[in-house]
Amino acid sequence: MAARTLPALIGTTENTLRSLLSHLLKDTKVTGYTEWVYLNISCTSDDHDKVDQLVAAELNQSIADVAVTRQQLGAKGLIDAVGGLTPLGHDQLLRGRNLVLAITEKLTHGIQKEQLEVTAQVLDTIRHRANQELLA
């Protein structure tokens, strides 16, 4: 069998990991990758006025699409009127993060720390270059 190309490998890995994330979050109020990213960025941002912009940049989506996600999260009671996490939002995010941490440990078990660091560096370089191409 021929070796798979890097784009195919990255694409199928991304698709599988997003499906796995959706599976992990099925018993939470967080539905989908976009909501997951929004909650994580909202949790770490000191400026809630800029959360939509940060999420849009992270996901390469429009502000309008991200605003729909914010509205959905607000309707579920996960974020407040200014975009900060509610107590329920914090709880759901913490539950999700614990699930992600556990599965990450399982998926990376037996892989040397140095290999994981190189993988992270390579993927980060590819992501950075892809973002540069989008801006060109």
Summary of the structure (lengths in Angstrom):
residues: 136
radius of gyration: 16.6
end to end distance: 36.5
largest distance: 53.9
contacts: 329
relative contact order: 0.10
helix: 76%
strand: 1%
